[in-house]
Amino acid sequence: MGPAAAPLRSNLPLLVVGRLRELNGCTEETLPWDAEFPDCVAYQGCMPNYPLVWCETTGMGHSENVPISTEGFWKFWSALP
């Protein structure tokens, strides 16, 4: 049996957030989004009503990603106009 394969790494998440940043008119500058969600950043300079928050989940696989996927999503969506 050969050596174990290294986990696949993809730059797709970075491409996706880059495209969303372009569409929402955001700069590359980020600030922490919320102290309850330390893996999340808010991109700055976005168009009004088009915020962009990115939460890093690399290495979590296809887990439920709680609490980001529950409280974090709710906090983000409920703040939109």
C-alpha positions in Angstrom: 0.0 0.0 0.0 1.4 3.5 -0.9 1.4 6.6 1.2 -1.8 8.3 2.1 -3.0 10.9 -0.3 -2.9 14.5 0.9 -6.3 16.2 1.2 -7.4 18.1 -1.8 -7.1 21.8 -1.5 -9.1 24.1 -3.8 -8.9 27.7 -4.4 -12.5 27.7 -5.4 -13.7 29.4 -2.2 -11.2 32.3 -2.8 -12.5 32.6 -6.4 -16.1 32.7 -5.2 -15.5 35.3 -2.5 -13.4 37.3 -5.0 -16.3 37.3 -7.5 -18.9 38.2 -4.8 -16.6 41.0 -3.7 -16.5 42.4 -7.3 -20.3 42.1 -7.7 -21.0 43.8 -4.3 -18.4 46.6 -4.9 -16.3 45.7 -1.9 -12.6 46.4 -1.3 -10.1 43.7 -0.3 -10.0 45.2 3.2 -11.7 43.1 5.9 -12.5 43.7 9.6 -13.7 41.1 12.1 -17.4 40.6 11.6 -18.6 39.6 15.1 -16.7 38.5 18.2 -19.1 35.4 18.5 -17.8 34.3 15.1 -14.0 34.7 15.1 -13.6 32.9 11.7 -15.8 35.5 9.9 -14.7 38.7 8.3 -16.7 41.6 6.9 -15.5 43.1 3.6 -15.4 46.9 3.6 -16.6 49.4 1.0 -19.4 47.3 -0.3 -22.4 49.0 -2.0 -25.2 49.9 0.4 -27.5 46.9 1.2 -24.9 44.5 -0.3 -22.7 43.4 2.6 -20.2 40.6 2.3 -19.3 38.4 5.2 -16.9 35.5 4.7 -16.5 32.7 7.2 -13.6 30.4 6.8 -14.6 26.7 7.2 -11.6 25.0 5.6 -10.9 21.7 7.3 -14.4 21.3 8.7 -15.5 19.0 5.8 -19.2 18.7 5.3 -20.0 19.1 8.9 -23.0 21.2 10.0 -20.6 24.1 10.9 -22.6 25.1 13.9 -22.9 27.8 15.1 -21.9 29.6 11.9 -24.6 27.8 10.0 -27.3 28.6 12.5 -26.8 31.7 14.6 -24.3 33.3 12.2 -26.5 32.9 9.2 -29.5 34.2 11.1 -27.6 37.2 12.4 -26.5 38.1 8.9 -29.8 37.5 7.1 -31.9 39.3 9.8 -29.7 42.4 9.5 -30.4 42.9 5.8 -33.0 45.5 4.8 
